[in-house]
Amino acid sequence: MSAQAGPLEQLDLLIRARTPIVWVPTQEEERLENLVRSAARRLQDRLVMRWDFIGGLDAPSDRVGTADRNPLAALDSLSTMAAGRGAILLLLDFHRFLEDAAVNRRLRNLARELRRQPHTVVISTPNLSLPTELETVVSVLELPLPSSAEIRALLEGIANAAGQPLPFDVSETLSRCCTGLPEERVRQVAARALAQRGALGLDDQADILEEKCQAVRRTELLEYCSTATNTTDIGGHDQLKCWLEQRRLAFSPAAQAYGLPHPKGVLLLGPQGTGKSLTARAVAHSWGMPLLRLDVGRLFAGLVGASEARTREMIRTTEAMAPCVLWIDEMDKGFGADSRSDGGASQRVLATMLTWMAEKESPVFVMATANGIEALPAELLRKGRFDEIFLLDLPTLDERKEILHLHLTRLRPSQKDLDLDTLAERCQGFSGAELEQVLIEAMHLAFGDGGRPLKQDDLLQAAAQLVPLSRTAAERLQTLQQWASSGRARPASSAASWALDG
């Protein structure tokens, strides 16, 4: 079966090949039914019978409503079909009855019988969990989320039915914006737009974005992060920002025409407070892409195989949102556990992630952050997993001045009389987050003293009270710098001392 064939062509081929049972993991029942009926029309108008537990069969006319609450009778309906008339039996939620020994056995017997008859059973289920007994007699048909072309046809059909045809550019924009939503959600967005404004238009993009946010939240695996942070809000890290700008351009249509593949991603290493999370938020905003945050711990579940299934679901959701930025926060904590303590689940999840990262062709840019290398698996650090690995070190004197100026402009824009140069010299070894905390502590001192403006003494007193992480974890930082200076990572800043020494 061609990997390029659409779901209709794949289903067509499975039916013509007399595949007895087709297992379709999807929650889009209405879309699957339309797909089955389209395939039946293409195959000399085969009879389609839909069955659910409450309504029973919906065809043929003399059996409408029969076999309700009786899954065995539903399976027997094919045995009594007239000879020569092909039929497709669509079973909804049938996975719930396969624990019954009689139903399971009847389905396996039916699989053998149907190889000699022009009938096909299509089972719609919400997941891919196949009963062991059926693995050799069932063919799985993946029903991906609607493509941009399918969504465009759907939106144009809805707009035409409402008497408000869509201009081509509006149709293209809305269909790209809706990519990643199931068909039913697209219909709901369109219906809401027609109810509010009487027509579909570019104003609907905000509603579509909110629908996507809700879709991500429903997975409980990813967090949709809204951010207004820009790369101009990051102090220092000039080499990293230059590199990221080059990768932003690589997502353009011109870059694709040039032959450039989509960038894979970047691993940001560094002590806490050096701007790793801020960079992830800034990149997504400045690139105009959704930011999906993954806490690796959410992937792990107690049942055997559940963690890998959750990982595959996370990947499907992420690719459906593409182009997007996937932020894997504190990756060292997520994959740093001893695999013997979790039955090997972390290793299997990691293997699934690494395979996807190496082979993905979708425009998903992975931004992983880690505080150290000690707990990171060696497989993650090999070339090819990420486009590049950067070390975000503690800021230099000039970078501390820049960071202090950015934070002061944001927190106290009216204060122009403070000597930040002296403060930056006093804050040697402070991270960006610690520099921000110095300003906040100084503001507490001034506010507690009658709400007066900040004074230089407030800043110096606050700096003297804070013990930076560079003093309490000096050995760990030195180890990280030595590891990076051997050529395993690039400095985020051109002024990094360890890079200059190297």
N, C-alpha and C positions, 0 to 999 in steps of 0.2 A: 504494500500500500504506500503510495507516494506521500512523503512528509509534507508536500506542498498542497495536497488535495484538501479541499474544505470538508467540513463535517457532513454535508449533504452527499458529496461524492464518495466519502468513506463509507457512509451508511448504505448508499446505493450498491457499492462493491460487496459489502458484507452480506447483503440480502441476496444479490445475484449469485454469490458463492455458496448459498444455502448454509450460512452460519446459523446454527440453531438458536443460540441465545446471545444477545448483545447486551452488555452491562454498561450503562451510561451514568457515571457519577456527576450529577448536576442537581441544582435546586431550581433550575429554570424549566419547570414542567411544561408550561404553555409553549415555550420556544421549542422544546423537544418534540411535543405533539405536532406542531406545525412542520417541523423537519421530517418527521415520520410520514405525515400526509403528503408532503412534497415528494418524498422518495417513492411512495406508493403510486402517485400519479405518473411518475417517470417510468415505473416498472409495470406498464400495461394495466394501470388502475387497479392495483391490489386492494383488497378489503382491509380497512384499518379498524380494529376493535380496541377500544380503551377500557381498562378496568381499574376501579378503585374499590376499597373495602366497603365504603358506604353506598356508592351509587351502582355498583355492579358493572355489567357490560353496557356499552352504549350502542352496540351493533352486533349482528344484523337486526333488522327491524323486529323480527319475531322473538328476539332474545333481550331486548332492551330492559335493563333493570334486573336481569337474572344474575345469579352467582354473587349477589351482594352478601357480604360477610362470609364468603366461602371461597378461599383461595384455591382449594382443590378443584372446585367446579369451574373456576376461571381457566385453569390449565386444561381441563377436559374439554373446553369449548373448541379447541383446535382439532381434537380427535373426531369430532362430529361434523366437521366442515365438509361440504360437497367436494367430490374429487375434481381436481383440475383447477379449482379456484384458489389462487394464492391469497394468503392473509398474513397480516402483521398484528400481533397481540401486544399492545403497550400496557405494561403493568406498573402502576404507581405505588410507591412505598412498599414494594413486595419484599424488600430485604427484611422487613419485620417478621415475616412468616417463615423464614428459612431455618429457624431454630426448631421448627416442627419437623419431626423425622419423616412424617408422611409427605408433607409438602416438598421437603428436600429430595426425597426418593423419587417422587412423581416428576419433579423437574429434571432430574438426571435421566430418568427413563424417556422423558419427552425429548431431551436433547438427542438421544439416539434415534428416535422415531422420525424426527424432523429432517434428518439428513436425506430422507427419501421423499420428502414432501416439500412443496413450495411455500412453507410457512416459516415465520421468524417470530421469536419472542424478544421483545425489547423491555428491559427492566430499568426503570428510573430510580436512582438512589441518591441520597445526599453525599455519599462518600465512596471511597474506592475499596472499602473492606470487603473482600470476597470470602465466602465460606470456603474452607479448604477443599471440600468435596467437589466444588464446582470449578476449581481453577483450570482444569484441563478441558472443560466443555464450554467455557464462556469466553467470548471475545470482548475486550474493553474498548469502548469508543469514547475518547476524550471530547468533551464539548466545551471548547474554550469560550471565553467571553466574546461578545460580538466584536467584529473588526470595525475599523473606522468606516470602511465602505458599507458594511451592513447597517451601522448606526446612521450613516448619511441617508441611505435608502429609507430607513424607518422614519427619520425626522421629516424627510421630504414628503413621505406618504401622509404623515399626520398633518403637516402644514397644508398640503393640497386638499385634504379632506375638510380642513377648516376654512378653505377658501382664501388662504394667505400663503401663496407659494414662496419658497425661500430663495433669495438670491444665491448664486453659486458661492461667493466668498463667505457669506454667513453660514451656509450649509457646511462648508469645509471647516470653518472655525469651530462651530458647535459640535460637529462629529468628532474632531480631534479632542475637544474638551471633554466629551462624554466617554472617551475610550477608557475602559476599566470598569464601566458600570454594566450590570446585567440589563437585559432588554426591558424587563418590567420597570426597573428604576428609571430608565430613559423615558419610558412612556409616562411615568409619574411626573418627572420633571417637565415634560412637554405639556401635560395636562394642566399642571400648576401655572405654567407660563400663559397658556391660553385663557385660563380662568382669570388671571391677574391683568394681562395686557391685551388679550385678544389675538395675539400673534407671537410666533417665535422670533427671537432676535438676539443680538449680542448682549443685551441686558441680562440674559438668562445665565451668563457665565458664572455669576456669583452663586446662583442657586445650584448649578451643577457642581461647583467646587464644594459647597456645603454638603451635597449628597455624597460626594467622594469622601469627605471627612467622616461622615457617619458610617460609610461602608468600611473604612479602615478601622474605626472604633469597634464595630461589631465583631471583627476578627479577634479582638483582645490580644493580638500578638504584636501589633504595631501601634505606634502613637503618631498621630498627625500633628506636626508642630508648625504653628503659625509664627512667623517672625518678621520683624521689620529691620533686623540688623543687616548692615551692609559691610563690604570689605573695607570701606573707609573707617569703620568703627574699630578696626583691628590695629593695634600699635605694633610696629616692627614687622618681622616675618616677611621681608621684602621678596626674598627668593621664592617662598611658598606662594605668595600672592601673584607673582609673575607666572609661575608654573600653572596655577589654577586658571589664570586668564587665558593661557594657551589652550587648556582643556575645554574651557567654555566655548571657544571658537570651534573646537572639533565637533560640537553637536549641531553646527549649522548645516543647512542643505548644501552650501558650497563645499564644506569639508567632506561630505559624503560623496559629492560628485568628483572631488579630488581623489577619492579612494581611501580616505582616513577611516579606520574603524572607530566605533564609539569607545571613548575612554573607559577603562575598567573601574579605577578608583585609586584611593590613596590611603595609606596607614599613617596616622599622626601619633608619634610617640613623644612623651615628655612628662615632667612632673605635674602635679595638680596645679591648676591656676595659670597655666601658660597659654591659654586661649584655644585649646583643641575644640571644645564644644562651641565656643563662639565662632570659630572658623566654619564649622559645619553649618551653623545657622546662617552665617553671612553668605556662604557659597550658594545655598538654596535660594535665598532671597535675590541675590544679585544675578543669578542665572535665570530667575523666573520659573523655578521648578518647585513642585511640592517636596517637603521634607518629611520623610518617614523615619521615626526613631525606633530602633530595635533594642530592647533589653533582652540579651541572649537567654537570661534565666526563664523568660516566658515560654521558650521553646520546649522546655523539659517537662515531661508528664510522667506519671507513675507507671502506666501500662506499657508493656513491651511493644515497641513499634510506634507508640503514640508520638514520641518526640520527633521521629523522622517525618511522620505525617504532618505534624504541626509546622515543621521546617518547610516541607513542600508547599503547604498552604500559604506560609509567609512569602515564599518565592513567587507563587502565582499572583498573590495580591500585589506585591511590589511591581512585578512586570506589567500587571494590568494598569498600574498608575503611571507607567513610563510615558514620557521622560520624567525622571524624578531622581532625588538624592536619597539614598538609604544610609542613614547614620547608625552605625553599630557602636553603641556607647560602651566604654570600658570593656573592650573585647577580652582583655587579659583576665578579668574576673569571671567572665562567662565560660571561657574554655580553659581555665587554669586548674580545674578540678582533676583529681586522680581518677582516671577512667575505671579503675578497679572498684571504686566506691559507688559508682552509679551504674554498674553492669555494662559499661562500655557505651552508654547512651551518648555521652559528650563526644566520643570519638566518631560515632556514626553520624551525629548531627554535623560535626566539623567536616567530615568527608563529603556530606551532601552539599554543604555551603561551599567548600573549596572547588568541587566539581562545577557547581553553577557559576562561581566567580570566574573560573578559567574558561568556560565554554559559552557564557552568555553573550548574546548578540543584541539584546534589547538595550535601549538607552537608559540604563540604570547606573548611576555613578555611586559607588560604594565609598563612604567615608568612615573608616574605622578609627577609633581612638583607644589608646592604652597608656597607662602610667609607667609601665616598665616592660622589660623583655623577659624577666625571669619566668613568668607563668605562661608566656605565649608559646604555643606549639611551634616547633621548628618548621612545620609545613607552611605556616602562615607567612613566614619571613623569607621564603624562597622567592626569587625573581619570577615574575609571571602571575603571581597571585594578585598583586597590586601593580599599577603603573609605576609607583614610586613610594618610598618610605621616607618620611621627614621626621627629624628630631626638632621639637619646639623647645628650645632651651630658655633659661632665664634671660630677661631682657638686659641689654647693654645700657650704659649711661644715657646715650641719646634716645634709645628706645624707651627707657623709663621716663624721660622727659615727655616724650610723645604720648605715652599711656596716661601719665598724670594729667596732661593737658586735656586729653579726650574725656577723662572721667570728670574733671573739674568743670569743663564746658557743659557736660550733661547734668551734673548735680547742682552746681552753683554758677550758672552762666553770668550772673551779675558781678562776680568777684574777679577783678582784673589785677589786683595789687599784691599777689602772692608770689614769692620767690620759689618757683618750682625747680630751678636749677640746683639750689642748695638742698632741697628735699630729695631730689633724685640722687644726689651724691650720698646722702645719709641712708638711702634705701638700697644699698648694694646687696645683691642676693635675693631681693624681693621678686616674687612673680607678679604678673599683671593683676591677678585677683587680690593679692596682698596689698598692692599699691592702691587698689580701689578701697580696700578695707581701711587703709590708713586715712584716706579722705573721709570716709564715713565716720570713723572714730573721732576724728577732729571735729566733724560737724556735731557729734553728740556733745563734745566738750563745750563748744560754742553755744549750742542751743540750751544746754543745761545751765549756762551762765547768763540767763536772761534773754536768750535768742539773739545775741549779738552776731555781727559778721565774723567770719573766720579770721584768725590771726596766724602769723607765721609760727608762733610758739605752740599753737594748737597742733599744727602739722608735725612739728619736731617732737612734741610730747607723744603724739599718737604713734609715730614711727619708732620711738624708743621703747614703747610698751609691747610692740608686736615682735614675736620671735619667728622669723621666716622658716619655711620648710627646708630651705637650703642648708640651714645649720643643724636641724634635727635629723635630716636624712642626707647628709653630705656624701656618705659613701655610696649610696644608691645612685645619686645623680652622677657621681664620678664614673661609676661603672657603666652607666648609660652613655655618657660622653665617649668613653674609651671604645665601647662597642660600635658607636656610630662613626667614630674617626677612622675606623679600619676600612671604611668604604661601604658599609652595610646600610647606611642611611645618609640622606642629604641634610645639610643644615637649613632650617627655615629662614634664618637670617644670614646675610652675607657677612655680618660683623661677629658671628659666633667665634669665641676665642679658640675653642678646640678645633674648629675647621681651619682657622687661620694658622694655628700651630702645625696642623697636619699638612 
